[in-house]
Amino acid sequence: MVSRAIWFRNTAPDRKAPIRMAWVRSRVMVASMVIRKVMMAVLNRRLKIKRIDSHSFIRQIDPLHHPLVLHSAPETCARCQAEGLLEVNLIQPAHGGPETLIASVTQIQQAYASQPVMPALIDEISYEGILHYSGAEVQRMAFWTSVLSGAAGHTYGANGLWQMNTLEEPYGASPWGGTWGNLPWHEAAQLPGSKQLSLAKRLLERYEWWRFEPHQEWVNPPGTPEHYERPFAAGIPGQLRVIYMYGPNFAATWKVEQIEPGAAYTAYYWDPRTGAEHPIGPVQPDADGSWVIPREPELSDWVLVMEQ
């Protein structure tokens, strides 16, 4: 058992090739990534060489060309990516509450726009239950803002699983002295965010999600790293739009924009807590192609789906 589940798509340079998805809990892919991380740690600590040099060395001596990844600070990953030494960019923004979305959205958007193109995803962020204010709502925000910003997947983690706490033997203090939490693993495995992200995965699997591209020009006001409570949009032009809204649309003034002429969308709200659908009906845009988003069923976060 591991503390994280990886939702992953393999992205070709033109972003158009077929993409595969899996919830990875063990097996060869994770094993090879872990091996590479261990090798990196040994090289960095024992040989005292730079990480970018470590990656070059591993690439030279690995005859099987295993996926080469780096779980590190953004500036280090950026250097390795520029040298073409990574197959997947694994991003670790921070642990905490909603404020971690500033870093995660920023880094995913930067990675999506970078060259050479490669899959990028949040590899570790705000384990559910960590630091007493990283609950299920933070997991939902992190998932939807990342995936709709161009992430090639997402990971979920729970505090208590990574330590493998038990009632009889909690992990206790980390080497630096602080204790992250003593929740037993069998309780951590049942935290609500895990189920809610599995519901999100199932929703996306109903569509050709591998064709999604981020389109913040579709919403007004658009979500940004500093305003992650605003809408985030992605989808397939002329076919499907998926929009996540964390902040309540109090004044009912938020809009979907640039709706294609002649498009006949039907919309529904999707509850990211339960997976329940709330039909809205046909989308009737104004002459300028904009449509005022109806008020949510209740003041919480929601996913708005527009499909033809």
C-alpha positions in Angstrom: 0.0 0.0 0.0 1.2 3.5 -0.7 0.1 6.9 0.4 -0.7 8.3 -3.0 -2.7 7.2 -6.0 -1.5 8.5 -9.4 -3.9 9.4 -12.2 -1.7 9.6 -15.2 -1.8 10.3 -19.0 1.1 9.8 -21.3 1.3 13.0 -23.4 3.0 13.1 -26.8 4.8 16.2 -28.0 1.9 17.4 -30.1 -0.5 16.6 -27.2 -2.8 14.8 -29.6 -1.6 11.2 -29.5 -3.7 8.6 -27.7 -3.4 8.8 -23.9 -3.6 6.1 -21.3 -4.8 6.4 -17.7 -4.3 4.3 -14.6 -4.6 4.5 -10.9 -1.1 3.4 -10.0 -0.7 1.8 -6.6 2.4 -0.3 -7.2 3.7 -2.4 -10.1 6.5 -1.7 -12.5 5.9 2.0 -13.3 5.9 3.2 -9.7 8.7 0.7 -8.8 10.9 2.1 -11.6 10.2 5.6 -10.5 11.0 4.8 -6.9 14.2 3.1 -8.0 15.2 6.2 -9.9 14.5 8.4 -6.9 16.6 6.1 -4.7 19.4 6.2 -7.2 19.2 10.0 -7.2 19.3 10.1 -3.5 22.4 7.9 -3.3 24.2 9.8 -6.0 23.4 13.2 -4.5 24.3 12.2 -0.9 27.2 9.8 -1.4 28.8 11.2 -4.6 28.0 14.8 -3.8 27.1 15.7 -7.4 24.4 17.9 -8.7 21.0 16.5 -9.5 21.1 17.5 -13.2 24.4 15.6 -13.4 22.8 12.6 -11.6 20.1 12.5 -14.2 22.6 12.6 -17.1 24.6 9.8 -15.4 21.5 7.6 -14.9 20.4 8.2 -18.5 23.8 7.0 -19.7 24.0 3.8 -17.6 20.3 2.7 -17.9 20.0 0.3 -20.9 16.3 -0.2 -20.4 15.4 3.5 -20.6 13.1 3.5 -17.6 11.0 6.6 -17.1 13.2 9.3 -15.5 11.4 11.6 -13.1 12.4 14.1 -10.4 10.5 14.8 -7.2 12.1 18.1 -6.3 11.8 21.9 -6.2 10.4 23.6 -9.3 13.7 25.3 -10.1 15.5 22.0 -10.1 12.9 20.3 -12.3 12.9 23.2 -14.7 16.7 22.8 -15.3 16.4 19.1 -15.8 13.4 19.6 -18.1 15.3 22.2 -20.2 18.1 19.6 -20.7 15.6 17.0 -21.9 16.4 14.7 -18.9 12.8 14.1 -17.7 10.0 12.0 -19.1 7.4 13.2 -16.5 7.5 16.5 -14.5 6.4 15.6 -11.0 5.5 18.8 -9.1 5.3 19.2 -5.3 3.9 22.7 -4.6 3.3 22.6 -0.8 1.4 21.1 2.1 -1.3 23.1 3.8 -4.7 24.5 3.0 -6.3 26.5 0.2 -3.3 28.8 -0.1 -1.3 25.9 -1.6 -3.4 26.3 -4.8 -1.5 29.5 -5.6 1.7 27.4 -6.1 0.0 24.4 -7.7 -1.9 26.3 -10.3 1.1 28.5 -11.1 3.4 25.6 -11.6 1.0 23.5 -13.6 0.2 26.4 -15.9 4.0 27.1 -16.4 4.7 23.4 -17.0 1.9 23.1 -19.5 3.3 26.1 -21.5 6.9 24.9 -21.3 9.0 23.3 -24.0 9.8 20.6 -24.7 6.3 19.3 -24.0 6.0 16.5 -21.5 3.4 15.3 -19.0 3.3 17.3 -15.8 1.2 16.6 -12.8 1.0 17.3 -9.1 3.0 14.5 -7.5 2.4 15.6 -3.9 0.2 18.3 -2.4 -1.7 18.8 0.9 -2.3 15.3 2.1 -5.8 15.1 3.4 -5.8 15.7 7.1 -2.3 17.2 7.3 -1.8 20.4 9.3 -5.4 20.3 10.6 -6.9 22.3 7.7 -6.4 20.3 4.6 -9.7 18.6 4.3 -11.8 17.2 1.4 -12.5 20.6 -0.1 -8.8 21.2 -0.5 -8.5 17.8 -2.3 -11.3 18.8 -4.7 -9.8 22.2 -5.4 -6.4 20.8 -6.1 -7.7 18.1 -8.4 -10.0 20.3 -10.5 -7.8 23.4 -10.8 -4.9 21.2 -11.8 -6.6 18.9 -14.3 -8.5 21.8 -15.9 -5.2 23.8 -16.1 -3.5 21.1 -18.3 -2.2 18.6 -15.8 -1.6 15.2 -17.2 -3.0 13.6 -14.1 -3.1 14.0 -10.3 -2.2 12.3 -7.1 -4.1 12.0 -3.9 -2.5 11.4 -0.5 -3.8 11.0 3.1 -2.0 11.9 6.3 -1.7 8.7 8.2 -1.2 6.5 5.2 2.3 7.6 4.3 3.5 6.9 7.8 1.5 3.6 8.0 0.4 4.6 11.5 -1.3 2.0 13.6 -3.1 2.3 16.9 -0.4 0.3 18.6 2.5 1.9 16.8 2.1 5.4 15.5 4.9 6.8 13.5 5.5 9.7 15.9 8.0 12.4 15.3 9.8 12.8 12.0 13.6 13.2 12.1 13.4 16.9 12.3 11.3 16.7 15.5 7.7 17.4 14.5 4.8 14.9 14.4 2.6 15.3 11.3 -0.2 13.2 12.7 -1.0 9.8 14.3 -4.2 9.0 12.6 -4.2 5.2 12.0 -3.8 4.1 8.3 -7.1 2.2 8.2 -9.0 5.4 9.2 -6.9 7.6 6.9 -7.9 5.3 4.0 -11.5 6.2 4.6 -11.2 10.0 4.6 -13.9 11.6 2.3 -11.5 13.2 -0.2 -10.4 9.8 -1.5 -14.0 8.9 -2.5 -14.7 12.3 -3.9 -11.6 12.2 -6.2 -12.7 8.8 -7.4 -16.0 10.3 -8.3 -14.2 13.0 -10.2 -12.2 10.4 -12.1 -15.4 8.6 -13.1 -17.0 11.8 -14.3 -14.1 12.5 -16.6 -14.0 8.9 -17.9 -17.5 9.5 -19.4 -15.8 11.8 -21.9 -12.8 11.9 -24.1 -10.9 13.6 -21.3 -7.5 13.0 -23.0 -8.5 15.6 -25.6 -9.1 18.3 -23.0 -7.3 21.6 -23.3 -7.5 24.4 -20.8 -9.6 27.4 -22.0 -9.7 30.1 -19.4 -11.0 32.5 -22.1 -14.2 30.5 -21.9 -15.1 31.9 -18.5 -15.5 35.4 -17.0 -14.0 36.1 -14.6 -11.3 33.4 -15.1 -9.6 31.6 -12.3 -5.9 32.5 -11.7 -3.3 31.3 -9.2 -4.2 34.3 -6.9 -8.0 33.9 -7.5 -8.5 30.1 -7.4 -12.0 30.6 -6.2 -13.0 31.7 -9.8 -13.9 29.4 -12.6 -11.5 27.1 -14.3 -12.4 25.7 -17.7 -11.2 23.0 -20.1 -12.8 20.8 -22.7 -13.1 20.1 -26.4 -14.2 23.1 -28.5 -17.7 22.7 -30.1 -18.3 19.5 -28.1 -17.8 19.8 -24.4 -16.9 22.3 -21.7 -16.1 21.4 -18.1 -15.9 24.2 -15.6 -15.0 24.0 -11.9 -16.1 26.8 -9.5 -14.9 26.8 -6.0 -16.1 30.2 -4.9 -19.9 30.8 -4.6 -21.3 32.9 -7.5 -23.2 35.2 -5.1 -24.3 37.8 -7.6 -25.0 35.3 -10.4 -22.8 37.4 -12.8 -20.2 34.8 -13.8 -20.4 33.9 -17.5 -19.4 31.3 -20.0 -18.1 33.1 -23.1 -17.1 32.5 -26.7 -19.8 29.9 -27.2 -19.6 28.7 -30.8 -22.3 30.0 -33.2 -24.9 27.3 -33.8 -23.7 25.2 -30.9 -26.5 23.5 -29.0 -25.2 22.8 -25.5 -27.1 21.2 -22.7 -25.8 21.9 -19.2 -25.9 20.3 -15.8 -24.3 20.9 -12.4 -22.3 18.0 -11.0 -21.9 17.7 -7.2 -18.2 17.0 -6.5 -19.1 15.6 -3.0 -21.7 13.1 -4.0 -21.5 12.7 -7.8 -25.2 13.7 -8.1 -26.3 15.6 -11.3 -28.6 18.6 -11.2 -30.0 19.3 -14.7 -30.0 22.9 -16.0 -31.3 22.4 -19.5 -30.4 24.0 -22.9 -27.8 26.7 -22.9 -29.2 29.9 -24.6 -26.3 32.3 -25.2 -26.7 36.0 -25.9 -25.9 37.4 -29.3 -22.2 37.8 -28.3 -21.9 34.1 -27.5 -22.0 34.6 -23.7 -24.2 32.9 -21.2 -24.8 33.9 -17.6 -24.1 30.9 -15.3 -27.2 30.0 -13.3 -26.9 30.1 -9.5 -25.6 26.9 -8.0 -28.0 24.4 -6.3 -26.3 25.5 -3.0 -23.4 27.8 -2.0 -20.5 25.4 -2.3 -18.0 24.3 -5.0 -19.5 22.7 -8.2 -18.6 21.4 -11.6 -20.6 22.8 -14.5 -20.7 20.5 -17.6 -21.9 21.7 -21.0 -22.2 19.0 -23.6 -23.5 18.6 -27.1 
